Amino acid sequence: PLASKYTKWRTNLTNRHVQGLAELPYEGGNLLIITKSLKDVMCLYEMGFNAISPSSETTFIPDDILRSLRYKWKHIVILFDRDATGMKKAREYSKRYKMDAIFVNKKFKAKDISDAVRDNSFFAVKEWLTKTVERYGS
């Protein structure tokens, strides 16, 4: 925990390591959420949403993987952190891949979906997200 922030978070993951990808239904579906971490993928799964995340918020999922996902999923939405890095990267994804970006509602006073659940009611966060993505159909 006391290591330098420049060496503490080293990893051998590449952008081809997409968390949650193997757990998606093979045939795809209506809505897929790209979030920023495995803990958010798991939280969204418990809410009944399909989600994946890149190996880090600053890493893009490779184009060939995204093409395959676009073929199987009617809508793909980005749900990154409500902080400077998350909003910047969500904007980059949105521009590059023509995807909508959403962020956890400010009323939850949390930067990401798992923090919102931790600090609020699971059901309140799930209800908010369900209403937020309602425009993409069921």
Secondary structure, DSSP 4 states (H G I P E B T S, - for coil): --S-TTTTT-----TT--BTGGGS-TT-EEEEEEES-HHHHHHHHHTT-EEEB-SSTTSPPPHHHHHHHHHHEEEEEEE--SSHHHHHHHHHHHHHHT-EEE---GGG--SSHHHHHHHS-HHHHHHHHHHHTGGG--
